[in-house]
């Protein structure tokens, strides 16, 4: 945002404040900030109270506390990214610096409570405070803390996520080898948790598992991409499908085609969201039972599709941010009943100790928005049977009901631990779903029809050799018609290593066309100079490198895990892939004269570093401070050891590595790997701005700049900027176009701006260079996002 735009916004805010004061609202403004900024909405809904009182979801004597909690603002919560090696350093920085500064602090006449760790979240990595988002944004006393949160969130080191939203991924019990499907993933906070769990061991750059994150809303998929890319993982793929009919995928296992079944599935379905009243104040006036009645069918279809794609012995977590049994127990009971014993509810009472929960309920009634109640399906008149369905009622057979163990579901009530309302059920798949079972002779016919290509389950060790996943009727008919044509196209694409978007014309009616995913051929001459320049290890998986262009110069090189490569190559016609892969190299226009046309990219350096054996410089902590605080420091400013190492090294892209010294416990105790560039007389780091600030904070360097200082710096003339641009050796390839769009999307759904008011650095100049370059050369951008914004109509955490 430019200076003039900021001035206009400031004037508008001042005018709005004057108008509020003229209307007599000056006295209530401070209180409105603590209440989340919605003083005009009355937090009352008679139908809501009548409905839930009748259902008895709240224990006796706790109703007043329950309603009082719903009327209070939701505490701000944050989660420290658990897989990063410096998570402990961030936690130490929070506790020893920022939390201490909040002691005895008063904002708008109210005392700020000290942040508390969530007792049930492992290793003190999740915290909550009584500060609302509006107070954090607007209070000058909290400006420093707010900048810290925004900057660290942008780096992927902190996720600002509602407390109850953290529960489903924890109950999935993810291991690094698990194949995971997140069915309704946007905006991506739970997806980020899953990625962290895959990378539990930071010494393994490519876990055997992966996450496929899906969302039906094409626009929200790009917000999901932004969230996932902060974690810099080669094991995440974002796809765009209707979760209730997400296609079966195939993978190649030892030359055979096998259907992909997932070890873990997160099924966080769209819901009415009455558990989010504390942050989504509109729910108070909009709530009716009609919302749940309309969503029940969709939720059941999504959950059914999920268990169909779950591997035997696998675990699926079904969750909603709703308290309504029509969306919760009714869906689970219907799923259990039609599974005929193939599914069971897991007992997770011993998991997450410290989390206060209520058991699932076994009796409930159905109510229309006019207040009319129905206890059984037989009582529903025929003119209401389109609104109310049999699956919405509890099971009447007491033996069946007891065998379902619905009390194993988790209900989280807001007043128990000062959270939102939530529902979670953990399902285990014991055997194939009844409608997926086939006789061996049918399986043999399938083998004959598909020639030499055998289709079996990808679930090794489950003993079900004669069981395959059955597609929907529409899928079967389409596959019969298109099988031969698609086989020809698929085989040709696989030979070329090209995975494009689906050919169906229907896909072009919505969303945006994506660039293809093109894997580098094994004999591609592009790779040889890179391999030689960086002395890559022979074990480097070069077959996993891909680009997003088939023609012209390849500007970026991305990398995926071999498992995702397998998925991409075998399902390019079935999937609409929005994004996958992590950027590891970027083309440098002058790089060829230095021996290699591609320089290292910071976002992929932790993945690449284990394979690089050349152009690595070990630096001390003082050198790191110089690299991160000075724009283009001369070599003479560095330690004598660093100068000696650089002296005989050719110009070009380099790796700068800091290893902590255990004998100096007061220094930073986590390793740092930075991308850099060695010039004739200088040495610099190519690190994004927020990541620079992160490392400096961890080293105890004060990076906070007041907004007035930022404005003074931004008032520099265009001539000064151009002069600095000329002095810059190389433009850093930062995807500003994507960042600007996603920032706009986040603003529309209530997320914080990712701009951090700090002093202008080399990265800002590099970004300006790329802005000029990208405006004319944006055809091969990794994520095409022109004109996208988001739709916040679905209530998701």
ChimeraX attribute file (.defattr): number of C-alpha atoms within 10 A of each C-alpha:
attribute: neighborCount
match mode: 1-to-1
recipient: residues
	/A:1	7
	/A:2	8
	/A:3	11
	/A:4	9
	/A:5	10
	/A:6	12
	/A:7	11
	/A:8	11
	/A:9	12
	/A:10	12
	/A:11	12
	/A:12	12
	/A:13	12
	/A:14	12
	/A:15	12
	/A:16	12
	/A:17	14
	/A:18	14
	/A:19	13
	/A:20	15
	/A:21	14
	/A:22	10
	/A:23	8
	/A:24	11
	/A:25	14
	/A:26	13
	/A:27	10
	/A:28	12
	/A:29	17
	/A:30	16
	/A:31	14
	/A:32	16
	/A:33	22
	/A:34	22
	/A:35	22
	/A:36	20
	/A:37	18
	/A:38	15
	/A:39	14
	/A:40	7
	/A:41	12
	/A:42	12
	/A:43	18
	/A:44	12
	/A:45	14
	/A:46	10
	/A:47	15
	/A:48	15
	/A:49	12
	/A:50	11
	/A:51	19
	/A:52	15
	/A:53	14
	/A:54	11
	/A:55	15
	/A:56	13
	/A:57	20
	/A:58	17
	/A:59	10
	/A:60	8
	/A:61	8
	/A:62	12
	/A:63	17
	/A:64	11
	/A:65	13
	/A:66	17
	/A:67	15
	/A:68	12
	/A:69	21
	/A:70	26
	/A:71	17
	/A:72	18
	/A:73	24
	/A:74	28
	/A:75	21
	/A:76	19
	/A:77	24
	/A:78	21
	/A:79	25
	/A:80	23
	/A:81	25
	/A:82	21
	/A:83	18
	/A:84	19
	/A:85	17
	/A:86	20
	/A:87	17
	/A:88	18
	/A:89	17
	/A:90	22
	/A:91	19
	/A:92	13
	/A:93	16
	/A:94	17
	/A:95	13
	/A:96	11
	/A:97	13
	/A:98	15
	/A:99	15
	/A:100	13
	/A:101	16
	/A:102	17
	/A:103	13
	/A:104	10
	/A:105	15
	/A:106	12
	/A:107	16
	/A:108	13
	/A:109	9
	/A:110	11
	/A:111	14
	/A:112	16
	/A:113	16
	/A:114	17
	/A:115	20
	/A:116	14
	/A:117	18
	/A:118	20
	/A:119	16
	/A:120	15
	/A:121	19
	/A:122	13
	/A:123	13
	/A:124	15
	/A:125	19
	/A:126	26
	/A:127	20
	/A:128	23
	/A:129	16
	/A:130	19
	/A:131	24
	/A:132	19
	/A:133	23
	/A:134	15
	/A:135	23
	/A:136	21
	/A:137	16
	/A:138	12
	/A:139	14
	/A:140	14
	/A:141	15
	/A:142	19
	/A:143	19
	/A:144	18
	/A:145	19
	/A:146	20
	/A:147	22
	/A:148	22
	/A:149	21
	/A:150	19
	/A:151	24
	/A:152	23
	/A:153	22
	/A:154	24
	/A:155	22
	/A:156	20
	/A:157	22
	/A:158	22
	/A:159	23
	/A:160	20
	/A:161	19
	/A:162	22
	/A:163	23
	/A:164	20
	/A:165	21
	/A:166	17
	/A:167	20
	/A:168	24
	/A:169	21
	/A:170	18
	/A:171	18
	/A:172	20
	/A:173	13
	/A:174	23
	/A:175	18
	/A:176	19
	/A:177	14
	/A:178	19
	/A:179	25
	/A:180	28
	/A:181	26
	/A:182	26
	/A:183	27
	/A:184	25
	/A:185	28
	/A:186	28
	/A:187	24
	/A:188	25
	/A:189	22
	/A:190	25
	/A:191	26
	/A:192	25
	/A:193	22
	/A:194	27
	/A:195	26
	/A:196	20
	/A:197	20
	/A:198	27
	/A:199	24
	/A:200	17
	/A:201	15
	/A:202	15
	/A:203	12
	/A:204	13
	/A:205	18
	/A:206	22
	/A:207	22
	/A:208	17
	/A:209	23
	/A:210	28
	/A:211	25
	/A:212	22
	/A:213	29
	/A:214	28
	/A:215	24
	/A:216	18
	/A:217	18
	/A:218	23
	/A:219	21
	/A:220	24
	/A:221	26
	/A:222	28
	/A:223	25
	/A:224	26
	/A:225	24
	/A:226	21
	/A:227	23
	/A:228	26
	/A:229	21
	/A:230	15
	/A:231	23
	/A:232	22
	/A:233	30
	/A:234	27
	/A:235	27
	/A:236	29
	/A:237	23
	/A:238	25
	/A:239	24
	/A:240	24
	/A:241	21
	/A:242	15
	/A:243	23
	/A:244	18
	/A:245	15
	/A:246	20
	/A:247	17
	/A:248	19
	/A:249	18
	/A:250	23
	/A:251	24
	/A:252	17
	/A:253	11
	/A:254	7
	/A:255	9
	/A:256	15
	/A:257	19
	/A:258	20
	/A:259	20
	/A:260	21
	/A:261	25
	/A:262	26
	/A:263	24
	/A:264	28
	/A:265	29
	/A:266	27
	/A:267	26
	/A:268	26
	/A:269	24
	/A:270	21
	/A:271	25
	/A:272	27
	/A:273	24
	/A:274	28
	/A:275	25
	/A:276	26
	/A:277	24
	/A:278	24
	/A:279	21
	/A:280	16
	/A:281	22
	/A:282	16
	/A:283	20
	/A:284	21
	/A:285	14
	/A:286	10
	/A:287	19
	/A:288	21
	/A:289	19
	/A:290	15
	/A:291	16
	/A:292	23
	/A:293	23
	/A:294	16
	/A:295	16
	/A:296	23
	/A:297	18
	/A:298	18
	/A:299	26
	/A:300	21
	/A:301	15
	/A:302	23
	/A:303	26
	/A:304	21
	/A:305	19
	/A:306	25
	/A:307	27
	/A:308	22
	/A:309	26
	/A:310	26
	/A:311	26
	/A:312	25
	/A:313	15
	/A:314	22
	/A:315	28
	/A:316	30
	/A:317	25
	/A:318	24
	/A:319	25
	/A:320	28
	/A:321	29
	/A:322	26
	/A:323	23
	/A:324	25
	/A:325	26
	/A:326	25
	/A:327	29
	/A:328	30
	/A:329	26
	/A:330	25
	/A:331	24
	/A:332	26
	/A:333	23
	/A:334	18
	/A:335	21
	/A:336	23
	/A:337	17
	/A:338	14
	/A:339	19
	/A:340	12
	/A:341	16
	/A:342	18
	/A:343	23
	/A:344	21
	/A:345	23
	/A:346	18
	/A:347	16
	/A:348	14
	/A:349	13
	/A:350	7
	/A:351	12
	/A:352	15
	/A:353	12
	/A:354	12
	/A:355	17
	/A:356	13
	/A:357	16
	/A:358	18
	/A:359	16
	/A:360	21
	/A:361	21
	/A:362	18
	/A:363	16
	/A:364	21
	/A:365	16
	/A:366	23
	/A:367	18
	/A:368	16
	/A:369	13
	/A:370	10
	/A:371	13
	/A:372	8
	/A:373	14
	/A:374	17
	/A:375	14
	/A:376	16
	/A:377	16
	/A:378	10
	/A:379	9
	/A:380	17
	/A:381	11
	/A:382	10
	/A:383	8
	/A:384	10
	/A:385	12
	/A:386	10
	/A:387	12
	/A:388	23
	/A:389	15
	/A:390	14
	/A:391	19
	/A:392	25
	/A:393	23
	/A:394	24
	/A:395	20
	/A:396	11
	/A:397	8
	/A:398	9
	/A:399	9
	/A:400	13
	/A:401	17
	/A:402	12
	/A:403	13
	/A:404	20
	/A:405	19
	/A:406	22
	/A:407	17
	/A:408	19
	/A:409	26
	/A:410	23
	/A:411	23
	/A:412	24
	/A:413	24
	/A:414	24
	/A:415	20
	/A:416	17
	/A:417	16
	/A:418	18
	/A:419	25
	/A:420	28
	/A:421	24
	/A:422	25
	/A:423	29
	/A:424	25
	/A:425	26
	/A:426	22
	/A:427	24
	/A:428	21
	/A:429	23
	/A:430	16
	/A:431	19
	/A:432	22
	/A:433	21
	/A:434	13
	/A:435	11
	/A:436	12
	/A:437	15
	/A:438	14
	/A:439	10
	/A:440	12
	/A:441	10
	/A:442	12
	/A:443	18
	/A:444	13
	/A:445	11
	/A:446	14
	/A:447	15
	/A:448	12
	/A:449	11
	/A:450	13
	/A:451	9
	/A:452	10
	/A:453	14
	/A:454	17
	/A:455	22
	/A:456	21
	/A:457	22
	/A:458	21
	/A:459	20
	/A:460	11
	/A:461	8
	/A:462	13
	/A:463	10
	/A:464	15
	/A:465	15
	/A:466	16
	/A:467	18
	/A:468	19
	/A:469	20
	/A:470	15
	/A:471	15
	/A:472	11
	/A:473	9
	/A:474	8
	/A:475	13
	/A:476	12
	/A:477	12
	/A:478	10
	/A:479	14
	/A:480	9
	/A:481	10
	/A:482	10
	/A:483	13
	/A:484	12
	/A:485	10
	/A:486	14
	/A:487	12
	/A:488	10
	/A:489	11
	/A:490	19
	/A:491	13
	/A:492	12
	/A:493	17
	/A:494	17
	/A:495	10
	/A:496	14
	/A:497	20
	/A:498	23
	/A:499	24
	/A:500	22
	/A:501	21
	/A:502	18
	/A:503	13
	/A:504	10
	/A:505	8
	/A:506	8
	/A:507	13
	/A:508	12
	/A:509	9
	/A:510	11
	/A:511	14
	/A:512	16
	/A:513	16
	/A:514	19
	/A:515	22
	/A:516	20
	/A:517	27
	/A:518	22
	/A:519	27
	/A:520	20
	/A:521	17
	/A:522	12
	/A:523	9
	/A:524	8
	/A:525	10
	/A:526	14
	/A:527	16
	/A:528	11
	/A:529	15
	/A:530	17
	/A:531	16
	/A:532	13
	/A:533	19
	/A:534	20
	/A:535	14
	/A:536	18
	/A:537	14
	/A:538	9
	/A:539	7
	/A:540	13
	/A:541	14
	/A:542	17
	/A:543	17
	/A:544	21
	/A:545	25
	/A:546	26
	/A:547	22
	/A:548	24
	/A:549	20
	/A:550	14
	/A:551	7
	/A:552	7
	/A:553	9
	/A:554	16
	/A:555	19
	/A:556	22
	/A:557	23
	/A:558	23
	/A:559	27
	/A:560	26
	/A:561	24
	/A:562	21
	/A:563	18
	/A:564	25
	/A:565	23
	/A:566	16
	/A:567	18
	/A:568	27
	/A:569	25
	/A:570	21
	/A:571	22
	/A:572	22
	/A:573	19
	/A:574	18
	/A:575	22
	/A:576	21
	/A:577	27
	/A:578	24
	/A:579	25
	/A:580	28
	/A:581	27
	/A:582	26
	/A:583	26
	/A:584	23
	/A:585	24
	/A:586	18
	/A:587	19
	/A:588	21
	/A:589	12
	/A:590	14
	/A:591	16
	/A:592	13
	/A:593	10
	/A:594	14
	/A:595	16
	/A:596	22
	/A:597	21
	/A:598	27
	/A:599	22
	/A:600	25
	/A:601	27
	/A:602	24
	/A:603	21
	/A:604	20
	/A:605	20
	/A:606	19
	/A:607	21
	/A:608	18
	/A:609	16
	/A:610	14
	/A:611	17
	/A:612	17
	/A:613	13
	/A:614	15
	/A:615	19
	/A:616	21
	/A:617	19
	/A:618	16
	/A:619	21
	/A:620	17
	/A:621	18
	/A:622	11
	/A:623	16
	/A:624	21
	/A:625	15
	/A:626	17
	/A:627	24
	/A:628	23
	/A:629	18
	/A:630	13
	/A:631	18
	/A:632	21
	/A:633	17
	/A:634	14
	/A:635	20
	/A:636	12
	/A:637	14
	/A:638	19
	/A:639	13
	/A:640	11
	/A:641	12
	/A:642	17
	/A:643	16
	/A:644	11
	/A:645	14
	/A:646	20
	/A:647	11
	/A:648	8
	/A:649	14
	/A:650	14
	/A:651	19
	/A:652	25
	/A:653	28
	/A:654	25
	/A:655	23
	/A:656	22
	/A:657	19
	/A:658	19
	/A:659	15
	/A:660	16
	/A:661	15
	/A:662	10
	/A:663	7
	/A:664	9
	/A:665	9
	/A:666	10
	/A:667	14
	/A:668	22
	/A:669	19
	/A:670	16
	/A:671	12
	/A:672	18
	/A:673	18
	/A:674	26
	/A:675	21
	/A:676	23
	/A:677	20
	/A:678	20
	/A:679	17
	/A:680	11
	/A:681	12
	/A:682	16
	/A:683	24
	/A:684	25
	/A:685	27
	/A:686	25
	/A:687	21
	/A:688	20
	/A:689	21
	/A:690	22
	/A:691	18
	/A:692	22
	/A:693	24
	/A:694	19
	/A:695	18
	/A:696	18
	/A:697	19
	/A:698	20
	/A:699	19
	/A:700	13
	/A:701	13
	/A:702	10
	/A:703	18
	/A:704	17
	/A:705	15
	/A:706	15
	/A:707	15
	/A:708	10
	/A:709	12
	/A:710	15
	/A:711	15
	/A:712	10
	/A:713	13
	/A:714	13
	/A:715	10
	/A:716	10
	/A:717	9
	/A:718	9
	/A:719	9
	/A:720	9
	/A:721	12
	/A:722	14
	/A:723	10
	/A:724	13
	/A:725	18
	/A:726	11
	/A:727	10
	/A:728	16
	/A:729	14
	/A:730	18
	/A:731	21
	/A:732	24
	/A:733	23
	/A:734	19
	/A:735	15
	/A:736	14
	/A:737	18
	/A:738	20
	/A:739	15
	/A:740	15
	/A:741	20
	/A:742	25
	/A:743	18
	/A:744	18
	/A:745	22
	/A:746	20
	/A:747	15
	/A:748	14
	/A:749	14
	/A:750	10
	/A:751	13
	/A:752	20
	/A:753	16
	/A:754	22
	/A:755	14
	/A:756	21
	/A:757	19
	/A:758	20
	/A:759	19
	/A:760	13
	/A:761	16
	/A:762	23
	/A:763	21
	/A:764	16
	/A:765	22
	/A:766	21
	/A:767	20
	/A:768	18
	/A:769	20
	/A:770	20
	/A:771	19
	/A:772	10
	/A:773	13
	/A:774	19
	/A:775	10
	/A:776	8
	/A:777	11
	/A:778	12
	/A:779	12
	/A:780	20
	/A:781	18
	/A:782	26
	/A:783	18
	/A:784	19
	/A:785	20
	/A:786	10
	/A:787	8
	/A:788	18
	/A:789	21
	/A:790	21
	/A:791	12
	/A:792	14
	/A:793	8
	/A:794	13
	/A:795	18
	/A:796	21
	/A:797	20
